[in-house]
Amino acid sequence: MSLHTTVVLLACAVIVIIGVLAGAAAGFLARLDGAAYPAVMTRAVAAFTATLTLAIMVAAQLAG
């Protein structure tokens, strides 16, 4: 495995971890706002999905 591939994989892993934290924060803030649990999960998943999309775009740019 080359150094470039390792850096790309580590960057993706960091972005996924940040995505999980962003999703948790979005869910927590939605719950503090008084949203029901289905709405909380929807907001958390939307935040995680947006961050995961960013990870895919970064990986494509770094790998290409």
C-alpha positions as CSV (number, residue, x, y, z in Angstrom):
1,M,0.0,0.0,0.0
2,S,1.5,3.3,-1.0
3,L,1.7,6.4,1.1
4,H,-0.8,8.2,-1.0
5,T,-3.4,5.5,-0.6
6,T,-2.9,5.5,3.2
7,V,-3.4,9.2,3.4
8,V,-6.6,9.0,1.4
9,L,-7.9,6.2,3.7
10,L,-7.0,8.1,6.8
11,A,-8.6,11.3,5.5
12,C,-11.8,9.4,4.8
13,A,-11.8,7.8,8.2
14,V,-11.4,11.3,9.9
15,I,-14.2,12.7,7.8
16,V,-16.5,9.8,8.8
17,I,-15.7,10.3,12.4
18,I,-16.5,14.0,12.1
19,G,-19.7,13.0,10.3
20,V,-20.7,10.8,13.3
21,L,-20.0,13.7,15.6
22,A,-21.9,16.1,13.4
23,G,-24.9,13.7,13.3
24,A,-24.9,13.3,17.1
25,A,-24.7,17.1,17.6
26,A,-27.5,17.7,15.2
27,G,-29.7,15.1,16.9
28,F,-28.8,16.5,20.3
29,L,-29.7,20.0,19.3
30,A,-32.9,18.9,17.6
31,R,-33.9,17.1,20.8
32,L,-33.2,20.2,22.9
33,D,-35.4,22.1,20.5
34,G,-38.2,19.8,21.5
35,A,-38.4,17.6,18.3
36,A,-39.8,14.1,18.5
37,Y,-37.5,11.1,18.2
38,P,-38.3,10.4,14.5
39,A,-37.5,14.0,13.6
40,V,-34.3,13.8,15.7
41,M,-33.2,10.7,13.8
42,T,-34.0,12.3,10.5
43,R,-31.9,15.4,11.3
44,A,-29.0,13.3,12.6
45,V,-29.0,11.0,9.5
46,A,-29.2,14.0,7.2
47,A,-26.2,15.6,8.8
48,F,-24.2,12.3,8.7
49,T,-25.2,11.8,5.1
50,A,-24.1,15.2,4.1
51,T,-20.7,14.7,5.7
52,L,-20.4,11.2,4.1
53,T,-21.0,12.8,0.7
54,L,-18.2,15.3,1.5
55,A,-15.9,12.3,2.3
56,I,-16.7,10.7,-1.0
57,M,-16.0,13.9,-2.9
58,V,-12.7,14.4,-1.1
59,A,-11.6,10.8,-1.7
60,A,-12.4,11.2,-5.4
61,Q,-10.4,14.3,-5.7
62,L,-7.4,12.9,-3.8
63,A,-7.5,9.6,-5.6
64,G,-7.9,11.1,-9.0
